[in-house]
Amino acid sequence: MGASNIVGETDAGGPAPAETSVPESVGIEGGVSAERLLLFTDAVAAISITLLVLPLVELVPEVASAHEGASEVVTGHFNQIWSFLLSFVVIANVWMEHHRTFASVEKLTRSLVVWNMGWLLSVVVIPLPTEMIGAFGPDRFVGAFYYSALLASMVCRLAMLRILKTNPGLLNGDGQGARQRNQDAYTESYFNVIAVVIAFAIALAVPVLQYYSLLLLAVSQRLAPRWGRRTAR
């Protein structure tokens, strides 16, 4: 991304003026910096998590127009409230994982930006199956839709961490420490993908356990550090 100085010689034997050195960019061609990408990503994730509550807000005039009690907004719509809380926790967690992924990133590549956009797409889609959970309950198609979006976000993060692992020059910080943190995050992300795949299979096989199987993510997050310490020996 930076340009090297080219030093030539004149016919008289003296050195020709060197070309002006171009400072190395902290982004990709086109001027996108790592900080700018992270700010954009944070904003889109914030919008996505905010969209989750809008269907609940719309319940209020519906209940009022049906001349039902105010408590019916909560007591009569447990599915919608449950799906809202579930997706709030899911998006909050995948956002925090993404933030940790980019904590030490200083430079970008086009592939890193592309995978980040894929991650954003998966997060933006989540409010749709969330609303479908509230409307249709434990439905196999809805469960498959929801898990597909979640799995896509996990795969995109794993791909980004893989890029950072194989291109340590994209990281800032204390060198070896930043690379080790990225390696630990990569191991954790790998276990998360496996956990979501297993949870996906359970959700399709046993619809009543569709979203409780996400608790496997908590198990994977405990196993990942132990595996990392074991492979480091």
N, C-alpha and C positions, 0 to 999 in steps of 0.2 A: 504494500500500500504506500510505503514511502518511496521516494525516488532517489537513486544514488547520484552523487556528483560525478560528472564525467569530466575528466581532466585530459586535455589533449596538448599537443605541442604546435607552436606556430612554425612557419617556414624558417624564421630566424633562429629557431632552436629554443625560444623562450616558452614558458607555459602559457597556454591560452586561458582566458578567464573561465573559471568553473561555473557550471550552471547553478542556479539558485537551488539550494536544498529544500525539498518539500517535506515538512514535518510529517511524521507518521501519523496517520489518522487513527482515531479510536473507534471508527465505525467501518462501514463497508462503502464501496463506491456509490456515490450518490448522497453521502453526508449523513446517513443514519447512524447515530451513536448508540452505544449500549445503554446509556442513561435514558436517552430519548425513547428507545424501544421499551425499556422497563416501565417508564411513566405511562406510555400508551397502553401497555398490557395491563397495568394496575387499574387504569381508568375503565377499560373494557370489562375487566373482571368485576369491578365495583358496580357497573351498570347491570351486569348479569345477575349479581346477587340481590340487587335492588328489585329487579323484575319479579323475583320470586314472591314478593309480598303483594303485588298488585291484584292477583286473583282473590286474595283474602280481603283486600279493601273493597272489591266489588261485591263481596257477599253482603255487606252492610245494607245497601239500598235494596238488594234482592229480598233480604229477610224483612226489612221494613215494609216493602210493598206487599208482602204476603201477610202482613199484620201479625207477625210472630213476635215473641218476646226477644229482647236484646240478647239474652243468654243463648238463644238458638244459633247465633253467629258462631259460637264456640262449640256448644254441645251437639249441634246438628251437622257439624262439618269436620269431624275428627280426621277423616282421610286427607282433606286439604291441608289442615294444620300439620299433620304428621309429615306429609310430603314436603311442605315448606321447611320444617325444621331439619328434615333429612338432607335436603339439597343445600340448605344454608351451611350445615356442617361440612358437607362434601366439598362445596365450592371454596369455603374458607380454608379447608385443609389443602386442596390442590393449589390454591393461590399461595399459601405459606410455603409449600414445597417449591413452587416455581420461584418465589422470591429468594429462597435459599440457593436455588440453582444459579441465579444471576448475581448473587451477592459478591462474587469475586471476578465477574466477567468485565473485561475492559475493552475488548475488541470483538467485532462480529464478523461472521462469514455469511454468505448468502444462504447456505444450507441451514445455518442456525436460525436465521430470520424466518425461513420457510417453515421449519418445524415449530417455531414459536407461533406462527399464524395458524398452524394446524391445532396447536394447543388452545389458542383463543377460540377457534371455531367450535371445538368440543365443549368449552366452558359456556359459550353463548347459547349452545343448543340445549343445555341441561334444563333450563326453565320449562321447555316444551314437554318433555316426558314427566317433569314434576307435576305439571297441571294435569297430565293424563293419569298419573297415579291417583290424584284426588278424585278424578271423574270415574275411573274404571276399576280402581282397587287392584288386587293381586292378579293382574292379567299377564299372561306369558309374553305377548307382543310388547306390552308396555315395559315389562321388566327387561326384555332383550334390548329395547330402544335405550332405556336408561343406562344399562350396563355397557352398551356399545359406546355411548358418549363418554362415560367414565373411563373405560378401557382406552379409548382414543387419547384422552388427556394423559393417561399414564404412559402410553407408548411414546407419545410426542416428547414428554419430559425425559424418558429414558434415552431417546435418540439425541436430544440436546446435550445430555450429560455425556453420552458417548462421544459426541463431537468435541466437547471440552476436554474429555479424557485423552483423546488422541491428538489434540492441539493445545497443549499447556500454555503456549504463547498467547492464547486469548485471555488468560487469567492474569489478574494483578495480585497484589498482596505479597506475602512472604515466601513466594516460590514453592518450596517443598510443602509448606503448611497448606497453601491453597490447593495444591494438587492432591494432598491427602484428604482434605475436606471434600473435594470433588469425587474422589474415589469412594469415600464413605457414602456420599449421596447417590452415586451410581449403584452401589450394592443395595442400598435401601430401595431405590427405584425399581431395580430388577426384582426384588422380592415382592414389591407392591404389585407389579404387573402379574406375577404368578398368582398372588392372592386374589386379584380381581378376576382372573380367568377361572379359578376354582369357584369363587363366589358366583360368577356368571353361570357356571354349570349347575351349581346347587339351586340357583334361582329358577332355572328352566325345569329342573327335575322336580323340585318341591316348591310350588308357587307360594305356599303359606310362609316359607322362610326367605322369600325373595330378597328383602332388604336387610334382614337380620344377618345374612351371610356376609355383609360388609364388615362385620366385626373381625373377620379374618385379617383385615388390614392392620388392626391393632396387634395381632399376633405376629404378622410379618415385620412390623416395626420393632418388635422386641428381638426377633431372630436375626435381623440384618446386622446389628452391631456385634453380636456374638460371632456371626460368620466372618465379618470383617476382621475381628481380632484373631480368629482361628487361621485365616488365610495369610495374615500378616506375619505369623510366626515362621 
